[in-house]
Amino acid sequence: MASIFNQRFAQIMFALGLAFTCFFGMHAQLGAAQSFSVTHAKVSLIAEGSTFQPNHKEWIGVLFDLEKGWHIYWVNPGDSGEPPKIQWQLPSGFHAGDIRWPVPARLGTGTVIDYGYDGRVLLPVPIDVPANYRPASRATLAADVRYLICREVCIPAKAHVTLDVPAAGAAAAEASVRQEAFRTARQRWPAPIPAGWKVQAVDEGPRFVLDLQAGALEPKASFFPLEEDQIDNAAPQRVSQTPHGVQIALKKSDQLLKPITTLKGVVVFGGSASERGFEISAPVTSRRSAPHP
C-alpha cells in the first residue's frame, strides 16, 4: 500500500497540473467576489462593525461561500491540501494579526483524511487601528487571498478582495448579516482550556494517549492536530471515559521520525449541535509499551 507521503505527493502534483490548465486558460480577472462557475466559491471581505475606532482592535474577515460539495482547508490541512493564505494591503499604520481559525471538520474517507470547511465559513482577522486614525475618514483595506478548493479534484484559486470603512450606503440589514457572521464564527472558535483542567500526553510507542482531566465525564471527544505528520489522520481515535474527563488514543503517523515534546491541537467535545472546542498544548512523556491491537 502506498504511504501517506506518496498519496500526498501524487495529489500535489495533480493539483499543480490543474493549476497550469486552469489558471493559464482563464481570461477573466478575479475580483472582490467570484462566480461559482470559475472557482466554485464566492470570496468577500467584511467587517464586524460599520466604523473603526482609533487605537483599537477591530475584526474583519474573509468570507467564503463555497459551492455544494467543495471545501477549503484548516491551518493543518491533514493528509493533503493547503490552507488559505492572505496577503494584506492596508492603510499606513494599520496592522493585521493572524487568522482566528474555526474548529474544522474531518473530510474524506479511507486512508486520506483532511481537515477543513464546506458551506459558508468566515476566517476572522484582528486589525490594529492606529491612534491617528479619524473615524470619519475613509479607509480602504485590500487583500490577495490564495486558496486550494477541492472536491474530487483540487483547484488553486485566488481572489482580490477590498473593503471600505465606513461602508458607503451600508444598510442596517447588511450590518446585521455581517454581525451574525461574526457571532457564528465566534461560536466555532476553540477556547483556551479553563483554569483547573489538566492535560498531558503519553508516548506509548505506536500511539499517543491524550489525557484530559476536565472535572466531568465527556462521552464524545475528538482531536485535531495543529502540526502535520504527528498522528495518523485516518486512523480511528479511541476514546475512553475516565472519572475526571477523557482519554483519546491517537495512532502515530508513519511520517513522524523523531520524538516530540508537545502535542498541540484542538480537542472537541460533544456532537455537532453542542460542539465545544478547546486549544491544548499537552506535554509529552514517554512510556514504552507493547503495541496495542
Secondary structure, DSSP 4 states (H G I P E B T S, - for coil): ---HHHHHHHHHHHHHHHHHHHHTT--SPP-SS--HHHHSEEEEEEESSSS--TT-EEEEEEEEEEPTT-EEEEEEEESS----EEEEE--TT-EE----PPP-EEE--TT--EEEEESEEEEEEEEEPPTT--TTS-EEEEEEEEEEEESSSEEEEEEEEEEEESPTT--HHHHHHHHHHHHHHHHTSPEEPPTT-EEEEEE-SSEEEEEEE-SS--S-EEEEESSTTSB-TTSPPEEEEETTEEEEEEEBPTT--S--SEEEEEEEES-STT-EEEEEEEEEEE---PPP-
